[in-house]
Amino acid sequence: MSLAAAAPVAPSPAMRASQLAAFLVPGVALSLPSGYSFGAAVLALASLIFVRQWWGRSWDRRALAWGLMLAVMAVLWTMSFDDWHLRSRSDQFVKYALAISGLGFLQVFAPRVRPLGWGMLAGALGAGLVAVYQTGWTDAHRANGFTNAIQFSGIALVLALACCFGVLLLWRSLVIWQRALGLVCSLFGLLAVILSDTRGSWIVLPFVLLIGAVLLWRCGLRKPVGLGLLAALLGIGGLVSLKGGEMAQRYHTAVHEVQSYEVQDRDAAETSVGQRLAHWNLAWHMGLDRPLTGWGLKGYIAEKARRVEAGEASASVLPYDHAHNELLDMFAKRGLVGVALLLAFYAVPLLIFWPTQKRMAQCAGAPMDRQILYLRMLGILVPLCYIGFGLTQAFFAHNSGHLFYVYLLVLLLGALIGRERALLALHPTR
């Protein structure tokens, strides 16, 4: 018998496709036109090509829960709630169905953490470079990537925070140049948020950082939490020194617009904040009039136009087909049925990924696995950010909002399942 070390086994084509999708979903989300679709397309195509290799396998119960949630939401987004008819377009149903197929594929061909991490770095760096180009070499006064500024800013913040958590949690396993690259990409992601000149993302940041700090503290990572908070304070201080005057002006403008709306200034509803308040007020009252199932997609537009014509709402709400608030938009269009399902859409991944002490004790006698903690933190980061974004924007009114949320969480769950199985293979006794 030869004593020579066995040559490493080359990854199968299915595994290569899994790794590629893991990189592309975050990696080109903002740096290419419809970049958020590329990784989703690779994953969907791979799940169909290799269907015979995963079909019929047993499902992890967490994957089953997320898959069932995706199936319910596929039907919800497809239904117009206008007399409970289906919409003529079925694109959302197909995208969600393919995500479920991808989830089944990933349970057999789970991606490693490395391509996901590299994808986060590439995504944040690409977003920053696009933002610098658009604001420095084009006529754009704010960065919007290849979508709109609000969507661009939100996704860029998710990518930036993913880089920050990655550097913080995986610091010990990174060499010097990887640590430096992680910090640079984090800064480029935050630069994209700054250059988008939007306010909604900054509302989310302290909320997410606080929850992240509490969870990591409970996991015993006291020193990383302290260093992370120090870095956050330094970053905020640098931001204030560079953009403090502009940020203060934006704050005072927002306060003035709210005050003008409250005193029913005729032009108040035409401002950025005033327009949102007008949308929220209208959506709330429309929802109260039909609380169970709402007005439907077409009914929402028609009833909004009728109320504007009757002088019950500002004409500034007419150009938009959503209410600039995820929950209120759902309440007006699909009632409490839609609101309950939307809340479940946020809650299910939070319940799946939440890093309890029991979950983090993967194997008896083995140290806490930082990669698993990283995947779990990203898994709660995404829905928490979307909850925050939804306060001032209907993020799911846009294709980027759907694809980035659904396919990134599918990949994170696949990677988590794969990493846990690998650890259990090394430490079979629990």
Kinemage of the C-alpha trace (Angstrom):
@kinemage 1
@onewidth
@group {chain A} dominant
@subgroup {mainchain}
@vectorlist {calphas} color= white
{ca met a 1} P 0.000 0.000 0.000
{ca ser a 2} L 1.397 3.392 -0.990
{ca leu a 3} L 2.203 5.795 1.802
{ca ala a 4} L 1.983 8.824 -0.524
{ca ala a 5} L -0.665 11.375 0.351
{ca ala a 6} L -3.794 11.072 -1.733
{ca ala a 7} L -4.334 13.830 -4.255
{ca pro a 8} L -7.142 16.200 -3.358
{ca val a 9} L -10.416 15.404 -5.071
{ca ala a 10} L -11.474 18.061 -7.561
{ca pro a 11} L -14.883 19.627 -6.874
{ca ser a 12} L -17.710 18.214 -8.960
{ca pro a 13} L -19.442 20.449 -11.526
{ca ala a 14} L -22.433 20.712 -9.205
{ca met a 15} L -20.232 21.871 -6.343
{ca arg a 16} L -18.510 24.396 -8.610
{ca ala a 17} L -21.903 25.799 -9.566
{ca ser a 18} L -22.852 26.036 -5.886
{ca gln a 19} L -19.648 27.930 -5.060
{ca leu a 20} L -20.096 30.232 -8.066
{ca ala a 21} L -23.653 31.111 -7.040
{ca ala a 22} L -22.466 31.775 -3.486
{ca phe a 23} L -19.965 34.291 -4.812
{ca leu a 24} L -22.155 35.944 -7.455
{ca val a 25} L -25.315 36.629 -5.419
{ca pro a 26} L -23.554 39.227 -3.233
{ca gly a 27} L -20.490 39.706 -5.445
{ca val a 28} L -22.050 41.487 -8.435
{ca ala a 29} L -25.352 42.558 -6.878
{ca leu a 30} L -24.687 46.273 -7.375
{ca ser a 31} L -21.744 46.482 -9.746
{ca leu a 32} L -23.509 45.207 -12.895
{ca pro a 33} L -26.920 45.944 -14.450
{ca ser a 34} L -29.361 43.499 -12.824
{ca gly a 35} L -26.334 42.063 -11.028
{ca tyr a 36} L -28.554 40.701 -8.247
{ca ser a 37} L -30.014 38.283 -10.840
{ca phe a 38} L -26.756 36.643 -11.952
{ca gly a 39} L -26.107 34.448 -8.932
{ca ala a 40} L -29.807 33.609 -8.642
{ca ala a 41} L -29.810 32.456 -12.277
{ca val a 42} L -26.725 30.273 -11.728
{ca leu a 43} L -28.269 28.641 -8.651
{ca ala a 44} L -31.628 28.075 -10.346
{ca leu a 45} L -30.007 26.612 -13.459
{ca ala a 46} L -27.732 24.333 -11.422
{ca ser a 47} L -30.688 23.033 -9.411
{ca leu a 48} L -32.444 22.044 -12.648
{ca ile a 49} L -29.388 20.554 -14.380
{ca phe a 50} L -28.448 18.400 -11.372
{ca val a 51} L -32.003 17.706 -10.221
{ca arg a 52} L -31.531 13.928 -10.313
{ca gln a 53} L -28.698 14.187 -7.791
{ca trp a 54} L -30.754 15.973 -5.115
{ca trp a 55} L -34.385 15.160 -5.841
{ca gly a 56} L -35.912 12.795 -3.309
{ca arg a 57} L -33.318 13.460 -0.596
{ca ser a 58} L -34.604 14.237 2.895
{ca trp a 59} L -34.777 17.931 3.774
{ca asp a 60} L -33.298 19.590 6.823
{ca arg a 61} L -36.249 20.825 8.862
{ca arg a 62} L -34.967 24.413 8.779
{ca ala a 63} L -34.756 24.244 5.007
{ca leu a 64} L -38.241 22.769 4.940
{ca ala a 65} L -39.573 25.672 7.039
{ca trp a 66} L -37.901 28.273 4.821
{ca gly a 67} L -39.017 26.461 1.676
{ca leu a 68} L -42.641 26.411 2.859
{ca met a 69} L -42.402 30.120 3.686
{ca leu a 70} L -41.103 30.834 0.197
{ca ala a 71} L -43.943 28.818 -1.327
{ca val a 72} L -46.544 30.798 0.614
{ca met a 73} L -44.930 34.111 -0.347
{ca ala a 74} L -44.737 33.034 -3.997
{ca val a 75} L -48.512 32.723 -3.991
{ca leu a 76} L -48.986 35.950 -2.018
{ca trp a 77} L -46.891 38.100 -4.368
{ca thr a 78} L -48.633 36.570 -7.372
{ca met a 79} L -52.159 37.224 -6.083
{ca ser a 80} L -53.502 40.681 -6.821
{ca phe a 81} L -56.197 40.483 -4.077
{ca asp a 82} L -58.538 42.176 -6.571
{ca asp a 83} L -61.414 39.720 -6.132
{ca trp a 84} L -58.687 37.192 -5.195
{ca his a 85} L -57.552 36.785 -8.796
{ca leu a 86} L -54.030 35.907 -9.779
{ca arg a 87} L -51.978 38.549 -11.534
{ca ser a 88} L -51.339 38.213 -15.233
{ca arg a 89} L -47.589 38.144 -14.522
{ca ser a 90} L -46.209 35.078 -12.815
{ca asp a 91} L -42.542 36.135 -12.651
{ca gln a 92} L -42.397 36.363 -8.865
{ca phe a 93} L -43.923 32.909 -8.526
{ca val a 94} L -41.297 31.448 -10.870
{ca lys a 95} L -38.405 33.188 -9.075
{ca tyr a 96} L -39.559 31.936 -5.685
{ca ala a 97} L -40.203 28.424 -7.010
{ca leu a 98} L -36.681 28.322 -8.444
{ca ala a 99} L -35.323 29.520 -5.091
{ca ile a 100} L -37.022 26.529 -3.426
{ca ser a 101} L -35.431 24.278 -6.038
{ca gly a 102} L -32.071 25.914 -5.296
{ca leu a 103} L -32.562 25.258 -1.592
{ca gly a 104} L -33.045 21.559 -2.279
{ca phe a 105} L -29.899 21.547 -4.424
{ca leu a 106} L -27.813 23.308 -1.755
{ca gln a 107} L -28.638 20.736 0.905
{ca val a 108} L -26.660 18.219 -1.145
{ca phe a 109} L -24.104 20.609 -2.639
{ca ala a 110} L -23.661 23.105 0.179
{ca pro a 111} L -21.327 26.023 -0.604
{ca arg a 112} L -18.390 26.736 1.643
{ca val a 113} L -18.145 29.938 3.649
{ca arg a 114} L -15.114 31.187 1.679
{ca pro a 115} L -16.886 32.007 -1.634
{ca leu a 116} L -19.678 33.726 0.279
{ca gly a 117} L -17.126 35.816 2.137
{ca trp a 118} L -15.291 36.733 -1.055
{ca gly a 119} L -18.630 37.612 -2.614
{ca met a 120} L -19.418 40.016 0.215
{ca leu a 121} L -16.038 41.702 -0.219
{ca ala a 122} L -16.425 41.982 -3.994
{ca gly a 123} L -19.990 43.250 -3.628
{ca ala a 124} L -19.121 45.998 -1.158
{ca leu a 125} L -16.029 47.043 -3.115
{ca gly a 126} L -17.951 47.076 -6.391
{ca ala a 127} L -20.747 49.159 -4.901
{ca gly a 128} L -18.253 51.729 -3.645
{ca leu a 129} L -16.462 51.945 -6.974
{ca val a 130} L -19.736 52.368 -8.869
{ca ala a 131} L -20.792 55.098 -6.437
{ca val a 132} L -17.486 56.950 -6.812
{ca tyr a 133} L -17.704 56.769 -10.616
{ca gln a 134} L -21.313 57.935 -10.780
{ca thr a 135} L -20.850 60.892 -8.449
{ca gly a 136} L -17.383 61.860 -9.698
{ca trp a 137} L -17.459 61.243 -13.448
{ca thr a 138} L -21.127 61.522 -14.442
{ca asp a 139} L -23.846 64.117 -14.007
{ca ala a 140} L -25.520 62.105 -11.238
{ca his a 141} L -25.779 64.069 -7.994
{ca arg a 142} L -26.273 60.835 -6.032
{ca ala a 143} L -25.176 57.233 -6.539
{ca asn a 144} L -27.911 54.848 -7.594
{ca gly a 145} L -25.950 52.016 -9.197
{ca phe a 146} L -28.159 50.343 -11.782
{ca thr a 147} L -31.336 50.566 -9.695
{ca asn a 148} L -32.615 53.512 -7.607
{ca ala a 149} L -30.662 55.283 -4.877
{ca ile a 150} L -32.701 53.852 -1.998
{ca gln a 151} L -32.400 50.223 -3.110
{ca phe a 152} L -28.724 50.759 -3.920
{ca ser a 153} L -28.046 52.246 -0.503
{ca gly a 154} L -29.853 49.490 1.381
{ca ile a 155} L -28.147 46.570 -0.356
{ca ala a 156} L -24.776 48.342 -0.080
{ca leu a 157} L -25.282 48.655 3.678
{ca val a 158} L -25.995 44.920 3.981
{ca leu a 159} L -22.800 44.148 2.060
{ca ala a 160} L -20.748 46.600 4.131
{ca leu a 161} L -22.022 45.175 7.417
{ca ala a 162} L -21.375 41.632 6.174
{ca cys a 163} L -17.756 42.608 5.531
{ca cys a 164} L -17.478 44.195 8.970
{ca phe a 165} L -18.846 41.134 10.759
{ca gly a 166} L -16.643 38.893 8.637
{ca val a 167} L -13.457 40.729 9.587
{ca leu a 168} L -14.511 40.851 13.229
{ca leu a 169} L -15.444 37.185 13.583
{ca leu a 170} L -12.855 35.586 11.305
{ca trp a 171} L -9.941 37.845 12.290
{ca arg a 172} L -7.825 35.024 13.732
{ca ser a 173} L -8.023 32.908 10.573
{ca leu a 174} L -7.145 35.795 8.226
{ca val a 175} L -3.663 36.836 7.185
{ca ile a 176} L -2.686 40.502 7.269
{ca trp a 177} L -3.583 41.332 3.662
{ca gln a 178} L -6.999 39.665 4.046
{ca arg a 179} L -7.717 41.718 7.152
{ca ala a 180} L -6.703 44.897 5.360
{ca leu a 181} L -8.805 44.002 2.317
{ca gly a 182} L -11.806 43.306 4.522
{ca leu a 183} L -11.522 46.709 6.184
{ca val a 184} L -11.086 48.473 2.823
{ca cys a 185} L -14.132 46.734 1.328
{ca ser a 186} L -16.193 47.608 4.412
{ca leu a 187} L -15.289 51.270 3.949
{ca phe a 188} L -16.133 51.161 0.234
{ca gly a 189} L -19.536 49.676 1.064
{ca leu a 190} L -20.207 52.461 3.547
{ca leu a 191} L -18.958 54.996 0.990
{ca ala a 192} L -21.611 53.730 -1.424
{ca val a 193} L -24.250 54.362 1.244
{ca ile a 194} L -22.926 57.875 1.848
{ca leu a 195} L -22.773 58.779 -1.840
{ca ser a 196} L -26.321 57.530 -2.407
{ca asp a 197} L -27.408 60.534 -0.298
{ca thr a 198} L -30.291 58.641 1.323
{ca arg a 199} L -31.425 58.717 4.933
{ca gly a 200} L -33.224 55.394 5.332
{ca ser a 201} L -30.109 53.245 5.629
{ca trp a 202} L -28.679 55.319 8.497
{ca ile a 203} L -31.808 54.620 10.545
{ca val a 204} L -31.003 50.912 10.305
{ca leu a 205} L -27.307 51.083 11.197
{ca pro a 206} L -27.407 51.729 14.993
{ca phe a 207} L -30.273 49.266 15.411
{ca val a 208} L -28.388 46.433 13.688
{ca leu a 209} L -25.061 47.219 15.370
{ca leu a 210} L -26.693 47.163 18.812
{ca ile a 211} L -28.375 43.796 18.256
{ca gly a 212} L -25.178 42.386 16.755
{ca ala a 213} L -23.120 43.580 19.730
{ca val a 214} L -25.556 42.033 22.230
{ca leu a 215} L -25.576 38.677 20.438
{ca leu a 216} L -21.800 38.490 20.139
{ca trp a 217} L -21.414 39.533 23.779
{ca arg a 218} L -23.742 36.702 24.824
{ca cys a 219} L -21.622 34.300 22.776
{ca gly a 220} L -18.621 35.282 24.909
{ca leu a 221} L -16.853 37.460 22.330
{ca arg a 222} L -16.285 40.385 24.674
{ca lys a 223} L -13.009 41.589 23.148
{ca pro a 224} L -14.248 41.545 19.513
{ca val a 225} L -17.372 43.420 20.571
{ca gly a 226} L -15.280 46.086 22.279
{ca leu a 227} L -12.992 46.440 19.278
{ca gly a 228} L -15.972 46.512 16.924
{ca leu a 229} L -17.708 49.254 18.895
{ca leu a 230} L -14.476 51.250 19.008
{ca ala a 231} L -14.114 50.908 15.229
{ca ala a 232} L -17.755 51.959 14.803
{ca leu a 233} L -17.220 55.058 16.941
{ca leu a 234} L -14.096 55.967 14.972
{ca gly a 235} L -15.953 55.431 11.729
{ca ile a 236} L -18.894 57.553 12.828
{ca gly a 237} L -16.473 60.233 14.021
{ca gly a 238} L -14.740 60.242 10.653
{ca leu a 239} L -18.083 60.391 8.878
{ca val a 240} L -19.216 63.326 10.967
{ca ser a 241} L -15.966 65.183 10.340
{ca leu a 242} L -16.315 64.692 6.577
{ca lys a 243} L -20.067 64.949 6.102
{ca gly a 244} L -21.231 66.478 9.378
{ca gly a 245} L -22.474 69.732 7.884
{ca glu a 246} L -24.386 67.980 5.135
{ca met a 247} L -25.859 65.429 7.550
{ca ala a 248} L -26.983 68.207 9.907
{ca gln a 249} L -28.602 70.025 7.003
{ca arg a 250} L -30.435 66.873 5.932
{ca tyr a 251} L -31.649 66.362 9.499
{ca his a 252} L -32.940 69.908 9.850
{ca thr a 253} L -34.603 69.658 6.446
{ca ala a 254} L -36.409 66.495 7.523
{ca val a 255} L -37.587 68.131 10.762
{ca his a 256} L -38.820 71.181 8.853
{ca glu a 257} L -40.699 69.002 6.354
{ca val a 258} L -42.417 67.095 9.174
{ca gln a 259} L -43.433 70.335 10.870
{ca ser a 260} L -44.724 71.772 7.615
{ca tyr a 261} L -46.809 68.660 7.005
{ca glu a 262} L -48.258 68.771 10.529
{ca val a 263} L -49.521 72.333 10.031
{ca gln a 264} L -50.952 71.277 6.659
{ca asp a 265} L -48.759 73.495 4.540
{ca arg a 266} L -50.082 73.266 0.981
{ca asp a 267} L -46.685 72.378 -0.461
{ca ala a 268} L -45.558 70.100 2.388
{ca ala a 269} L -46.689 66.883 0.708
{ca glu a 270} L -44.422 67.644 -2.247
{ca thr a 271} L -41.251 67.318 -0.119
{ca ser a 272} L -39.377 64.060 0.436
{ca val a 273} L -40.552 63.540 4.022
{ca gly a 274} L -43.938 65.154 3.492
{ca gln a 275} L -44.650 62.873 0.577
{ca arg a 276} L -43.928 59.808 2.694
{ca leu a 277} L -46.196 61.079 5.450
{ca ala a 278} L -48.935 61.600 2.880
{ca his a 279} L -48.460 58.044 1.590
{ca trp a 280} L -48.517 56.576 5.099
{ca asn a 281} L -51.604 58.491 6.126
{ca leu a 282} L -53.446 57.426 2.984
{ca ala a 283} L -52.382 53.762 3.219
{ca trp a 284} L -53.345 53.580 6.898
{ca his a 285} L -56.852 54.902 6.294
{ca met a 286} L -57.325 52.736 3.209
{ca gly a 287} L -56.300 49.693 5.221
{ca leu a 288} L -58.717 50.560 8.000
{ca asp a 289} L -61.546 50.705 5.463
{ca arg a 290} L -60.792 47.166 4.259
{ca pro a 291} L -58.704 45.626 7.054
{ca leu a 292} L -58.883 41.915 6.216
{ca thr a 293} L -57.839 41.678 2.565
{ca gly a 294} L -57.157 45.288 1.524
{ca trp a 295} L -58.005 46.929 -1.779
{ca gly a 296} L -55.898 44.762 -4.083
{ca leu a 297} L -53.178 45.947 -6.428
{ca lys a 298} L -55.432 47.550 -9.028
{ca gly a 299} L -57.947 48.610 -6.414
{ca tyr a 300} L -55.237 50.449 -4.479
{ca ile a 301} L -54.352 52.569 -7.526
{ca ala a 302} L -57.984 53.253 -8.404
{ca glu a 303} L -59.042 54.126 -4.864
{ca lys a 304} L -56.000 56.344 -4.387
{ca ala a 305} L -56.900 58.280 -7.525
{ca arg a 306} L -60.507 58.611 -6.347
{ca arg a 307} L -59.442 60.001 -2.966
{ca val a 308} L -57.074 62.475 -4.573
{ca glu a 309} L -59.873 63.613 -6.896
{ca ala a 310} L -62.161 64.021 -3.876
{ca gly a 311} L -59.550 66.134 -2.069
{ca glu a 312} L -58.934 63.481 0.594
{ca ala a 313} L -55.250 62.983 -0.314
{ca ser a 314} L -52.428 64.939 -1.891
{ca ala a 315} L -51.812 64.585 -5.625
{ca ser a 316} L -48.142 63.905 -4.788
{ca val a 317} L -49.016 60.236 -4.071
{ca leu a 318} L -50.287 59.536 -7.600
{ca pro a 319} L -46.973 58.821 -9.400
{ca tyr a 320} L -46.130 55.939 -7.042
{ca asp a 321} L -47.655 52.467 -6.914
{ca his a 322} L -46.562 51.805 -3.332
{ca ala a 323} L -46.839 53.540 0.034
{ca his a 324} L -43.122 53.981 0.876
{ca asn a 325} L -43.599 51.701 3.887
{ca glu a 326} L -43.578 47.915 3.590
{ca leu a 327} L -46.175 47.117 6.253
{ca leu a 328} L -48.548 49.969 5.390
{ca asp a 329} L -48.292 49.149 1.696
{ca met a 330} L -49.187 45.543 2.447
{ca phe a 331} L -52.004 46.628 4.782
{ca ala a 332} L -53.604 48.827 2.119
{ca lys a 333} L -53.252 46.276 -0.704
{ca arg a 334} L -53.601 42.875 0.983
{ca gly a 335} L -54.912 43.692 4.451
{ca leu a 336} L -54.071 41.878 7.654
{ca val a 337} L -53.651 38.629 5.723
{ca gly a 338} L -50.719 40.146 3.851
{ca val a 339} L -49.307 41.865 6.938
{ca ala a 340} L -49.251 38.585 8.897
{ca leu a 341} L -47.446 36.777 6.084
{ca leu a 342} L -44.948 39.609 5.622
{ca leu a 343} L -44.116 39.527 9.331
{ca ala a 344} L -43.632 35.753 9.066
{ca phe a 345} L -41.368 36.351 6.048
{ca tyr a 346} L -39.118 38.368 8.356
{ca ala a 347} L -39.538 36.157 11.417
{ca val a 348} L -38.813 32.713 9.938
{ca pro a 349} L -35.160 33.431 8.989
{ca leu a 350} L -34.655 35.232 12.303
{ca leu a 351} L -35.845 32.113 14.148
{ca ile a 352} L -33.745 29.830 11.948
{ca phe a 353} L -30.471 31.745 12.240
{ca trp a 354} L -30.677 33.231 15.756
{ca pro a 355} L -27.416 32.179 17.510
{ca thr a 356} L -28.549 30.762 20.838
{ca gln a 357} L -25.968 29.228 23.179
{ca lys a 358} L -27.418 25.771 22.574
{ca arg a 359} L -27.107 26.140 18.814
{ca met a 360} L -23.555 27.405 19.047
{ca ala a 361} L -22.522 24.390 21.149
{ca gln a 362} L -22.222 22.314 17.994
{ca cys a 363} L -20.057 19.506 19.310
{ca ala a 364} L -19.134 18.481 22.828
{ca gly a 365} L -15.588 19.475 23.658
{ca ala a 366} L -15.110 21.477 20.444
{ca pro a 367} L -14.607 25.263 20.498
{ca met a 368} L -17.301 27.539 19.133
{ca asp a 369} L -17.067 27.630 15.365
{ca arg a 370} L -16.593 31.205 14.128
{ca gln a 371} L -17.762 30.366 10.600
{ca ile a 372} L -21.094 29.097 11.878
{ca leu a 373} L -21.479 32.198 14.014
{ca tyr a 374} L -20.649 34.339 10.966
{ca leu a 375} L -23.341 32.609 8.870
{ca arg a 376} L -25.888 32.969 11.652
{ca met a 377} L -25.099 36.655 12.120
{ca leu a 378} L -25.532 37.280 8.391
{ca gly a 379} L -28.762 35.299 8.461
{ca ile a 380} L -30.275 37.673 11.001
{ca leu a 381} L -28.575 40.755 9.539
{ca val a 382} L -30.522 40.501 6.266
{ca pro a 383} L -34.101 40.429 7.694
{ca leu a 384} L -33.232 43.006 10.368
{ca cys a 385} L -31.973 45.400 7.698
{ca tyr a 386} L -35.022 44.783 5.552
{ca ile a 387} L -37.298 45.532 8.490
{ca gly a 388} L -35.497 48.850 8.919
{ca phe a 389} L -35.530 49.646 5.207
{ca gly a 390} L -39.246 48.910 5.139
{ca leu a 391} L -39.954 51.820 7.463
{ca thr a 392} L -39.376 54.344 4.678
{ca gln a 393} L -39.369 52.244 1.492
{ca ala a 394} L -41.354 49.335 0.057
{ca phe a 395} L -38.238 47.265 -0.621
{ca phe a 396} L -40.226 44.343 -2.008
{ca ala a 397} L -41.812 46.602 -4.601
{ca his a 398} L -38.576 46.153 -6.555
{ca asn a 399} L -37.035 43.082 -8.167
{ca ser a 400} L -33.702 43.761 -6.442
{ca gly a 401} L -35.416 43.599 -3.058
{ca his a 402} L -36.919 40.176 -3.762
{ca leu a 403} L -33.924 38.470 -5.343
{ca phe a 404} L -31.278 39.710 -2.931
{ca tyr a 405} L -33.326 38.773 0.149
{ca val a 406} L -34.565 35.374 -1.004
{ca tyr a 407} L -31.476 33.989 -2.721
{ca leu a 408} L -28.956 35.301 -0.204
{ca leu a 409} L -30.867 33.683 2.663
{ca val a 410} L -31.170 30.452 0.675
{ca leu a 411} L -27.387 30.404 0.185
{ca leu a 412} L -26.678 31.279 3.812
{ca leu a 413} L -28.905 28.457 5.009
{ca gly a 414} L -27.313 25.999 2.582
{ca ala a 415} L -23.843 27.027 3.763
{ca leu a 416} L -24.913 26.719 7.413
{ca ile a 417} L -26.281 23.211 6.896
{ca gly a 418} L -23.111 22.185 5.078
{ca arg a 419} L -20.790 23.637 7.715
{ca glu a 420} L -22.670 21.945 10.562
{ca arg a 421} L -22.509 18.592 8.795
{ca ala a 422} L -18.779 18.988 8.243
{ca leu a 423} L -18.232 19.694 11.944
{ca leu a 424} L -20.351 16.741 13.012
{ca ala a 425} L -18.281 14.510 10.723
{ca leu a 426} L -15.142 15.659 12.583
{ca his a 427} L -16.757 15.431 16.042
{ca pro a 428} L -19.422 12.711 15.815
{ca thr a 429} L -20.117 12.640 19.578
{ca arg a 430} L -22.220 15.524 20.845
